[in-house]
Amino acid sequence: MKITSVEVFDCEINKHYPDMVMFEPIFIRINTDEGISGIGEVGLAYGFASKGGVGILRDLARCIIGMNPCNVEQIWEKLFRDTFWGCGGGPVIYGGISAIDIACWDIRGKVANLPLYALLGGKTNETLRCYASQIQFDWDLKHKYMKDPQDYAQAARKAMADGYDAIKVDPLMVDENAKRNPKHTGYGILPQQDIEMAVNRVKAIREAGPKLDIIIELHSFLSCNAAIQLAEQLRPLRIFYYEEPMHSMHVENMALIARTIGIPVATGERVYTRWGYRPFLEKQALAVVQPDICLAGGITETKKICDMANVYDTSVQIHVCGGPVSKAAALHMETAIPNFLIHEHHSYALKQCIRELCTNDYQPVRGKYRAPELPGLGQELNDEVVKEYLVATIKK
């Protein structure tokens, strides 16, 4: 079997859905001479790097034409070592490698006529507990910023009514005027006004769900000192874990937070490959690692990260904030690994404009997921929808 062509899709869904201005899933489809295709995704749908993801797929695709997609380790090593930037690159290069790797694993599963989790060790977890992610945007079909504590409580109630017993919220992202908080990317320490705003929102969620697991998300925007300062005020509210309290470029500071606050610390969305995770694990800076399969190196590399985390008694919550391909990949990985903790179901995954990008609309039932049972990822691009987003076909 040989790779004959690679298609790249840049899903600029904001052309049809203006409220999704900062969300742009990027897919790849690898085609073979035996008529079997596989799909993957670059984890750069949000932020300011999506076009870089498109560009890197154009470049990397030329490296794999003619190769056997089932030889996933060989392809991964080629992309890592023979592209110059693979050895020490960042989210763009590793996002491209990840998308290609996921698509190759999809093909492997289809060739074997097995769901992907069966190739990763089989079904360790029959069902996957989920949390409702990013409820500062509400938990509804419409995306909005919320300011009042009772609105946060109501969003939590909506999630609980859907069967979730865990939620995630960034209590600082939205300011008191229901706008993106300009002080969210702060340095030093937080003013008391912002601390009170955050605590009051989380307190309202806790009152709405006394037994609810609450994950605090900070998107890496705080300094080390501010993260400790806020955690001290939130600790009495029984926080499940504390996600991305600061950026991941300073392992020692993350370890300081972990030792100080008395709340489990999580990060990983912006950490790539096993080499990136190694110092966090060795310094016991994290209770939960959050590799994004579409950024950390694909299926091949994320499985190694999860196994390495298990050596340090560290739990895994795959980061999921993308299209349906990233969702399917996460479900398979989490089904197979023994140190799975909980699955992220993002508020974006509720939106029809995301769900229609692929043919199978996998959604949790009463806060629980099961991995797809179809061969490979168990997912396909919806050509009727994505055909307008095809930006490149690479054949050599």
N, C-alpha and C positions, 0 to 999 in steps of 0.2 A: 504494500500500500504506500502511495506517495501523495504528498500535498501538491495539488495542481493550481490552486488559486486561493486568495484570501480577500474577503469583502469587509469593508469598514463602514459602519453606520454611525453617524453623528446625529443623535436624536434631539434636535432643537425644538422641543415640544412647546416652548414659549411662543412659537409662531402661531399656535392654535390656542394655547392656554397662557395668557399674559401673566397670571399670578404665579407661574412657575418660572419666573425670569432667571433664577439662579440654579436651575436644575436641568442637566443635559446629559442623559445616559449615553454611553459610547459602547457599542457592541462590535464584535468581530465574528465572522463565520469562516471557518476553514473548510475547504472542499477537497476531496480526494479523487483519485482515479478509479476508485471502486464505488463511487456514488454515495459515500457516507460523509456527512458533514457534521461539524461540531461548532458550538457557539461559546463565546466568552465575553467578558465585560471588563473595561477599565474602570477602576474605582474613583474617577475624577468627575463625577456628574455635577458636583457642587464646588464652590470656590472659584478660583481664577486660573485653572489649569486644563480645562476640558479640551481646548484646541491643541494643547501639547500632547494630550492623550491620543488625539486623532493623528497627529504628525508622527508620533513614535510608532504607531501601528503600521503606518505606511513604510517606515524605515525597517522595522524588525521583520515585517512580512517577507521582505526580499531574502532574508537569511534562512528561511525555513522551506521555501519552495523546493520540492523534490525530496524532502525528508519524510521518513515514516512517522506519522503523528503518534503512533503507539509507543514510540521510544521517548517517553516524556523526560526521563533523566538526561538523555543525550541532548535533547532540544534545550532543556533548561540550562545545562552547562554551556552549551554553545552561545546562548543569548547572554548568559552571565559573563563568560570569559572572553568571548570573541568580538564583543561590540564596544570595547574600551570602557564605556560608561556603566556597563553592568556591574563592574567591580567597584562598588562604592557610590552607586547612583542614588537617586531620590525617587519621589513618587511617580514621575513621568516614565522613566525607564522601567521601574519595577511594575508600574501599572500596565505597561505594554507587555512585559514578560508574563505577568499574571493572566492577562486576557488570553494570550496564546496558549498558556499552560492549561487553563480551564477548558478551552475548546478541544485541546488534544485529549484530555481526560474524558470529555464528553464522547469523543470518537472511540476511545478505548472501551467505554461502557457499552456503546452500541455494538461494537465488534464482538464483545463477550456476551451480549444480550443480557446485561446485568445492570441494576441501578448502581450509580457511582459509589454509594456507601459500601456496597458489597466488595468493591475493589480496595477499600480503605481499611478492611478488617471486619466488616459485617456490622450487624445492628446491635450496638451496645445499649442504645437508648431507644425504646419503642416510641415514646412520645417526648416532645420537647416543650418544656415550659417557656412561655413568652412574656415579655413585658411590653407595655404600650409606651413607645419612645417619643420624646419631645412634645409633651403635652402643653408646653408654653405656646404652641401653635394651635391649641385646642385638640380634641379628639373627634374629628368630624371630616366630612368630605371637603370642606372649605378650609383654606389655610389663613389663619389670622393671628395677629399679635394680641396678647391679653395682658392687662395690667392689674386688675383687682384680684385680691386673694380668693374671693368667692368664685371668680371665673376659673381659677386653677382648681379649686375644690370640685366645681361642676365638671370640668374636663376629666378629673379623676373618677368621678361617679359614672361618667359615660363609659370609661374604660372598664370599670368594675362591672357595669351592667352587661358589657360584652364578654365577661368571663375572666378578665385579667385580674391577677392578684399582685401585680407589680407594675410600676410605672417609672418613667425617667423624665426629669424636668431640669431645665436650666433656669434657675430662679432669678438670674441677673441679666439674661439676654434682652429682655424687654424693659424699657424704662417706665416711669410713672405716667408717661403720656402715650403709652401703647406704641412707642417707636423703638427701633433698634437702639439699644443702650450705647451711647458713644463712650461711656466710662467702662464698658465691658472689657475692653482691652487695656486694662489699667496696669500701672506699675506701683511698687511700694505697698501701701496698705489701703484698705477700703474705708471710705467715710461711713460714719454710723448710719446715715440715711439709707445707703445702699444695703448695708447689712440688715437693717430692720425690714426693708422691702423684701429681701430674699427670705428672711426667716418667717415673716408673716405669710408669705405665699406657701412655703413648705408646711408651716403650722396648719394652714387651712386644709391642705391635702391630707395631713395626718389626722385631723379631726374628721374629715370625710371618710377616711379608711383607717381605722385604728389598727387593723392587722395587715395593711397594705405594705409591701416592700417598696421603699422609695429610693431610687437611684438619683444622685445629684450629678448633673452634667455641667462642666464649666468650660468645655471647648478649648482648653489650654490657655485661656486668656488672662488668668491671674498670675501674679508673681508668687513665689514660694511663700513669702510672709503673708500675703493676702489670703492665699489658700488655707493656711493654718488658722488665720484670724477668723475666717468664715466658718471653717469646720468646727471650731470651738463653740460657736453659737448654734450650730445645727446638730451637734452630737446628741443633745437630749431628745431629739425627734426621731431617734432610732433609724439612722440611715443605713441602707443595705450596702451600698458602696459609693465611692467618691470618684467620679470619672474625670480624667484629664484635668486635674486641679491646676496644672501648669504645663508648659511645653515639655516635650520629651528630649530636649537637647542637653539637659543637665541631670544625669542619673543620680548624682549625690543629693541634689535638692529634692528630687522625688522620693528618695529613700528617707530623707529627713522628714518630709511630710508623713510618710507611712509610719515612721517611728513615733511621731508626735501626736497625731490627731485621734487615735483610738477608733478610726473608721477604716474599713478595708479600702485600699486604693486600686484603681484600675486605669489602664491606658493601653494604647496600641494602634489606634487609627493612623497615626503618623510615625509608626515604627515599621521598618521593613527588613525582611529576611531573618534567619536565625542569628546572624551576627549582630543585628540591631537589638534583638531581645536578650542576648546573652548577658550584658552587664546589668540589666534590670533584674534578671533572675538571680544572678550571682550575688547581688547586693540586697536581695530580698526587698526590693522596692515596690513590688506589686503583689496583691492578693489575687488579682484577676487580669489576665492578658486579653487584649481585644484585637487580634490581627484581622485585617480586612483581606479576605482571600483575593480580592481584585486589586490589591496594592502590595501585599506582603510578599508576593512571589507565586501566587496561584495555589492550586491544590497541592502540588509537589512540595513546595516550601512551607505552606501553612501546616501541613500534617507534621512536619519536622518540628515546627515551633510548638505545636500542641504537645507533642511527645516530650520535648525538652522541658516545657512548663510542668509537666507531670512529675518530672524528677524532683522539682522544687515544691511539690504540693500546691501548685498554683492552678487556679481554675481558669476556664476558657469561656469567653463570650465572644463569638465571632462578631465583628463590627459589620453592620449591614445598613448602608444608606445609598442605595442605587436602584437599578432596575430589577426586573424579575429574574435575570440570570444570576446576579449576585445572591439573590434570595435562595435560589435552588442550590447553588454551590454551598452556601452556609448550612442549609438543612442536611445535606449529605455529610458534611464534615462533622457537624454536631451529633448526628446519629451514630457515628462511628467511634468517637473519642470517649474515653472513660472519665475525663476531667471536665466534661461539659457542665456549665452552670445554668445558663438561661439564654434564650434567643431574643434578639432585638427585632421587634416589629415596628418599623418607623411609621410616623404619621403620613409620610409621602406614599407608603405602600397602600394606603386607603384610596388614593386618588385614581380615578378611572383612566386618566391620561398616562399613568404609569402601568396600570394593570393590563391595558390593551396592547402593550408593546410586544407581548408574547402570547402564545396560543393557550397556555395553561395558567389559570388564575388561582394559584395556591394561596389560600388564606387560612389563618388559624381558626379552630373551633373551640369556643369557650376558653380562650387563652392557651391553647395547646396546638402544636403542629405535629405532623408526621412527614417524614421524608417522602418524596415522590418514588413510586415503584416502577416507573417506566425505565427503559435502558438509558444509560448515561445520566445526564442531568435530569432527564425527564421534562425538558423544556425546549421549545423552539421559538424562533422569532416569528412574529405575525407579519408575514410579507405584505399583506394588504395595508398595514399601518406603517411599517418601517421602510417600504420601498422608496418613499420620497426622501429618506434620510441617508440613502446610500451615497457615499462620497468618494469611494475608491474601490477598485478591483485590481489586485496585484497578482500577476501571473508569472513574473520572473524578476 
